[in-house]
């Protein structure tokens, strides 16, 4: 896991199309702003799979099947 320190108004870029901005820090709470393309689902980790399905159903969004991430490969030198 990569751990970064950021201050208010500072950003982190994920790839070419996702930006995470520290909007506000208030004590032990941090407010983040996330800019991402519409096809990228941004979800809070504490949501249960049931809550995610209900929210998607209410929004009329089809549930994609999640597959495990591919195993990393090494490059031969």
MMTF fields as JSON, N, C-alpha, C and O atoms, coordinates in Angstrom:
{
  "mmtfVersion": "1.0.0",
  "mmtfProducer": "UNKNOWN",
  "numBonds": 307,
  "numAtoms": 308,
  "numGroups": 77,
  "numChains": 1,
  "numModels": 1,
  "chainsPerModel": [1],
  "groupsPerChain": [77],
  "chainIdList": ["A"],
  "bondAtomList": [4, 2, 8, 6, 12, 10, 16, 14, 20, 18, 24, 22, 28, 26, 32, 30, 36, 34, 40, 38, 44, 42, 48, 46, 52, 50, 56, 54, 60, 58, 64, 62, 68, 66, 72, 70, 76, 74, 80, 78, 84, 82, 88, 86, 92, 90, 96, 94, 100, 98, 104, 102, 108, 106, 112, 110, 116, 114, 120, 118, 124, 122, 128, 126, 132, 130, 136, 134, 140, 138, 144, 142, 148, 146, 152, 150, 156, 154, 160, 158, 164, 162, 168, 166, 172, 170, 176, 174, 180, 178, 184, 182, 188, 186, 192, 190, 196, 194, 200, 198, 204, 202, 208, 206, 212, 210, 216, 214, 220, 218, 224, 222, 228, 226, 232, 230, 236, 234, 240, 238, 244, 242, 248, 246, 252, 250, 256, 254, 260, 258, 264, 262, 268, 266, 272, 270, 276, 274, 280, 278, 284, 282, 288, 286, 292, 290, 296, 294, 300, 298, 304, 302],
  "bondOrderList": [1, 1, 1, 1, 1, 1, 1, 1, 1, 1, 1, 1, 1, 1, 1, 1, 1, 1, 1, 1, 1, 1, 1, 1, 1, 1, 1, 1, 1, 1, 1, 1, 1, 1, 1, 1, 1, 1, 1, 1, 1, 1, 1, 1, 1, 1, 1, 1, 1, 1, 1, 1, 1, 1, 1, 1, 1, 1, 1, 1, 1, 1, 1, 1, 1, 1, 1, 1, 1, 1, 1, 1, 1, 1, 1, 1],
  "groupList": [{"groupName": "UNK", "atomNameList": ["N", "CA", "C", "O"], "elementList": ["N", "C", "C", "O"], "formalChargeList": [0, 0, 0, 0], "bondAtomList": [1, 0, 2, 1, 3, 2], "bondOrderList": [1, 1, 2], "singleLetterCode": "X", "chemCompType": "L-PEPTIDE LINKING"}],
  "groupTypeList": [0, 0, 0, 0, 0, 0, 0, 0, 0, 0, 0, 0, 0, 0, 0, 0, 0, 0, 0, 0, 0, 0, 0, 0, 0, 0, 0, 0, 0, 0, 0, 0, 0, 0, 0, 0, 0, 0, 0, 0, 0, 0, 0, 0, 0, 0, 0, 0, 0, 0, 0, 0, 0, 0, 0, 0, 0, 0, 0, 0, 0, 0, 0, 0, 0, 0, 0, 0, 0, 0, 0, 0, 0, 0, 0, 0, 0],
  "groupIdList": [1, 2, 3, 4, 5, 6, 7, 8, 9, 10, 11, 12, 13, 14, 15, 16, 17, 18, 19, 20, 21, 22, 23, 24, 25, 26, 27, 28, 29, 30, 31, 32, 33, 34, 35, 36, 37, 38, 39, 40, 41, 42, 43, 44, 45, 46, 47, 48, 49, 50, 51, 52, 53, 54, 55, 56, 57, 58, 59, 60, 61, 62, 63, 64, 65, 66, 67, 68, 69, 70, 71, 72, 73, 74, 75, 76, 77],
  "secStructList": [7, 7, 7, 7, 7, 7, 7, 6, 6, 7, 3, 3, 3, 3, 6, 6, 6, 3, 3, 3, 3, 3, 3, 3, 3, 3, 6, 6, 3, 3, 3, 3, 3, 3, 3, 7, 7, 6, 6, 1, 7, 7, 7, 7, 6, 6, 1, 7, 2, 2, 2, 2, 2, 2, 2, 2, 2, 2, 2, 6, 7, 7, 7, 7, 7, 7, 7, 7, 7, 7, 7, 7, 7, 7, 7, 7, 7],
  "xCoordList": [0.842, 0.0, 0.894, 1.835, 0.595, 1.287, 0.582, -0.637, 1.32, 0.753, 1.342, 2.561, 0.464, 0.898, 0.352, -0.732, 1.091, 0.615, 0.217, 0.946, -0.928, -1.411, -2.008, -2.467, -2.008, -2.639, -3.884, -4.111, -4.688, -5.885, -5.53, -4.504, -6.392, -6.282, -5.252, -5.149, -4.492, -3.535, -4.238, -5.27, -3.669, -4.315, -3.427, -2.206, -4.086, -3.418, -4.061, -5.286, -3.238, -3.755, -3.629, -2.598, -4.688, -4.697, -4.869, -5.962, -3.795, -3.862, -4.062, -3.679, -4.673, -4.879, -6.23, -6.432, -7.166, -8.528, -9.15, -10.317, -8.42, -8.999, -8.127, -6.907, -8.783, -8.098, -8.793, -10.017, -8.01, -8.53, -7.961, -6.746, -8.856, -8.453, -8.82, -9.93, -7.893, -8.207, -8.949, -8.35, -10.256, -11.09, -10.98, -10.838, -11.045, -10.991, -10.504, -10.823, -9.726, -9.3, -9.861, -9.619, -10.621, -11.239, -11.043, -11.818, -10.011, -9.712, -9.287, -8.315, -10.026, -9.682, -10.481, -10.466, -11.18, -11.974, -11.368, -10.895, -11.397, -10.877, -11.985, -12.607, -12.236, -13.226, -12.47, -11.609, -12.803, -12.137, -13.095, -14.293, -12.563, -13.304, -12.692, -11.47, -13.545, -13.052, -13.617, -14.834, -12.733, -13.131, -12.776, -11.614, -13.798, -13.58, -14.578, -15.641, -14.251, -15.195, -16.462, -16.412, -17.594, -18.856, -18.846, -19.602, -18.017, -18.0, -17.221, -17.226, -16.557, -15.814, -16.705, -17.123, -16.991, -17.806, -16.914, -15.853, -17.361, -16.639, -17.537, -18.622, -17.087, -17.898, -17.111, -15.893, -17.816, -17.191, -16.968, -17.835, -15.846, -15.491, -16.394, -16.579, -16.961, -17.77, -19.164, -19.89, -19.554, -20.851, -20.834, -19.872, -21.897, -21.997, -22.374, -22.908, -22.111, -22.518, -24.019, -24.445, -24.821, -26.272, -26.608, -27.424, -25.985, -26.24, -25.814, -26.475, -24.73, -24.259, -25.27, -25.593, -25.771, -26.752, -28.041, -28.618, -28.504, -29.738, -29.561, -30.437, -28.448, -28.199, -28.124, -28.665, -27.468, -27.363, -28.725, -29.05, -29.528, -30.868, -31.729, -32.46, -31.651, -32.425, -31.978, -32.785, -30.715, -30.187, -30.364, -30.06, -30.857, -31.04, -29.742, -29.634, -28.756, -27.44, -27.297, -27.596, -26.844, -26.604, -25.398, -24.419, -25.47, -24.369, -23.33, -23.636, -22.108, -21.067, -20.589, -20.667, -20.104, -19.503, -18.069, -17.324, -17.683, -16.328, -15.455, -15.782, -14.361, -13.406, -12.166, -11.863, -11.451, -10.222, -9.211, -9.175, -8.402, -7.375, -6.372, -6.07, -5.857, -4.869, -3.596, -3.241, -2.925, -1.676, -0.608, -0.548, 0.242, 1.308, 2.282, 2.516, 2.83, 3.81, 5.152, 5.211, 6.213, 7.546, 8.055, 7.686, 8.897, 9.478, 10.862, 11.682, 11.116, 12.444, 13.396, 13.033, 14.607, 15.6, 16.597, 17.521],
  "yCoordList": [-1.167, 0.0, 1.238, 1.337, 2.154, 3.439, 4.387, 4.538, 5.024, 5.973, 7.343, 7.509, 8.331, 9.684, 10.667, 10.464, 11.721, 12.816, 13.962, 14.301, 14.555, 15.688, 16.709, 16.356, 17.955, 19.032, 19.483, 19.083, 20.321, 20.829, 21.418, 22.079, 21.167, 21.638, 20.882, 21.122, 19.986, 19.21, 18.009, 17.554, 17.505, 16.454, 15.24, 15.294, 14.15, 12.911, 12.469, 12.457, 12.107, 11.634, 10.123, 9.557, 9.477, 8.03, 7.813, 7.977, 7.448, 7.31, 8.671, 9.698, 8.663, 9.904, 10.55, 11.714, 9.81, 10.327, 10.459, 10.839, 10.162, 10.24, 11.148, 10.994, 12.098, 13.018, 12.996, 13.095, 12.867, 12.926, 14.193, 14.384, 15.062, 16.327, 16.326, 15.937, 16.76, 16.946, 18.279, 19.345, 18.204, 19.401, 20.089, 21.309, 19.286, 19.884, 18.858, 17.673, 19.335, 18.511, 19.189, 20.372, 18.419, 18.96, 17.945, 16.998, 18.142, 17.177, 15.852, 15.781, 14.787, 13.459, 13.092, 11.938, 14.065, 13.803, 14.516, 15.648, 13.825, 14.379, 14.318, 13.272, 15.418, 15.439, 15.409, 16.251, 14.429, 14.246, 14.566, 14.297, 15.137, 15.32, 14.395, 14.327, 13.679, 12.711, 13.06, 13.115, 13.295, 13.533, 12.288, 11.887, 11.676, 10.446, 10.402, 11.019, 9.682, 9.533, 8.826, 8.077, 9.053, 8.455, 6.931, 6.327, 6.308, 4.841, 4.236, 3.018, 5.068, 4.588, 4.722, 5.824, 3.597, 3.617, 3.972, 3.379, 4.947, 5.357, 5.026, 5.591, 4.111, 3.637, 3.713, 3.538, 3.976, 3.912, 2.445, 1.61, 2.133, 0.75, 0.123, -1.094, 0.921, 0.346, -0.089, -0.706, 0.213, -0.242, -1.75, -2.308, -2.394, -3.841, -4.116, -3.23, -5.314, -5.654, -5.463, -5.076, -5.73, -5.545, -4.065, -3.723, -3.184, -1.75, -1.226, -0.358, -1.745, -1.342, -1.759, -0.977, -2.986, -3.483, -2.679, -2.352, -2.353, -1.572, -0.18, 0.297, 0.477, 1.817, 1.799, 2.692, 0.802, 0.701, 0.438, 0.989, -0.4, -0.703, 0.554, 0.809, 1.339, 2.571, 3.587, 4.387, 3.559, 4.485, 3.951, 4.646, 2.709, 2.12, 1.719, 1.729, 1.366, 0.997, -0.512, -1.14, -1.094, -2.538, -2.864, -2.118, -3.973, -4.407, -5.154, -6.209, -4.634, -5.374, -6.545, -6.517, -7.552, -8.683, -8.297, -7.88, -8.432, -8.089, -9.325, -10.369, -9.208, -10.306, -9.943, -8.761, -10.931, -10.615, -9.946, -10.205, -9.093, -8.413, -9.432, -10.411, -9.21, -10.152, -10.132, -9.107, -11.255, -11.355, -10.516, -10.479, -9.836, -9.043, -9.941, -11.09, -9.399, -10.151, -9.45, -8.235, -10.202, -9.6, -9.474, -10.247, -8.498, -8.266, -8.892, -8.675, -9.661, -10.261, -9.198, -8.389, -9.203, -8.207, -8.849, -8.184],
  "zCoordList": [0.0, 0.0, 0.0, 0.787, -0.868, -0.917, 0.043, -0.029, 0.933, 1.889, 1.587, 1.547, 1.372, 1.042, 2.063, 2.609, 2.319, 3.166, 2.256, 1.324, 2.521, 1.742, 2.689, 3.775, 2.294, 3.05, 2.298, 1.156, 2.953, 2.287, 0.93, 0.769, -0.033, -1.423, -2.245, -3.448, -1.651, -2.428, -3.051, -2.557, -4.136, -4.921, -5.094, -4.941, -5.419, -5.81, -7.115, -7.235, -8.091, -9.384, -9.446, -9.081, -9.911, -10.126, -11.621, -12.163, -12.27, -13.721, -14.359, -13.801, -15.546, -16.289, -16.028, -16.375, -15.416, -15.38, -13.991, -13.888, -12.931, -11.59, -10.725, -10.666, -10.056, -9.158, -7.803, -7.725, -6.738, -5.373, -4.739, -4.698, -4.242, -3.634, -2.158, -1.795, -1.303, 0.113, 0.208, 0.072, 0.441, 0.48, 1.835, 1.911, 2.92, 4.253, 5.263, 5.172, 6.226, 7.358, 8.599, 8.837, 9.396, 10.605, 11.725, 11.852, 12.535, 13.598, 13.005, 12.252, 13.35, 12.831, 11.588, 11.158, 11.006, 9.802, 8.603, 8.699, 7.476, 6.23, 5.191, 5.01, 4.513, 3.439, 2.116, 1.86, 1.278, -0.008, -1.142, -1.053, -2.201, -3.44, -4.475, -4.611, -5.208, -6.187, -7.55, -7.732, -8.505, -9.889, -10.684, -10.746, -11.296, -12.056, -13.201, -13.119, -14.267, -15.37, -14.886, -13.91, -15.552, -15.114, -15.09, -14.329, -15.894, -15.923, -14.752, -14.572, -13.962, -12.795, -11.565, -11.209, -10.92, -9.705, -8.527, -8.33, -7.749, -6.553, -5.37, -5.232, -4.518, -3.398, -2.103, -2.092, -1.012, 0.308, 0.654, 0.396, 1.219, 1.518, 2.568, 2.562, 3.47, 4.537, 4.086, 4.867, 2.858, 2.363, 2.159, 1.631, 2.581, 2.382, 0.928, 0.262, 0.423, -0.943, -1.154, -2.242, -0.125, -0.243, -0.433, -1.288, 0.356, 0.237, -1.132, -1.702, -1.649, -2.976, -4.034, -4.929, -3.938, -4.908, -4.837, -5.874, -3.633, -3.474, -4.066, -4.788, -3.775, -4.302, -5.82, -6.473, -6.39, -7.848, -8.461, -9.513, -7.813, -8.319, -8.314, -9.272, -7.248, -7.154, -8.195, -8.668, -8.55, -9.552, -10.967, -11.937, -11.091, -12.412, -13.068, -14.294, -12.266, -12.783, -12.742, -11.726, -13.832, -13.866, -13.009, -12.99, -12.305, -11.454, -12.275, -12.829, -12.367, -13.078, -12.232, -11.003, -12.897, -12.183, -11.865, -12.752, -10.623, -10.228, -10.317, -9.752, -11.015, -11.149, -10.347, -10.182, -9.849, -9.125, -10.047, -11.25, -9.465, -10.248, -10.768, -10.085, -11.969, -12.495, -11.656, -11.073, -11.603, -10.854, -11.542, -12.771, -10.761, -11.378, -12.131, -11.756, -13.179, -13.961, -13.864, -13.674, -13.992, -13.962, -15.387, -16.272, -15.583, -16.898, -16.946, -16.054, -17.98, -18.149, -18.666, -19.519, -18.151, -18.571, -19.487, -19.956]
}
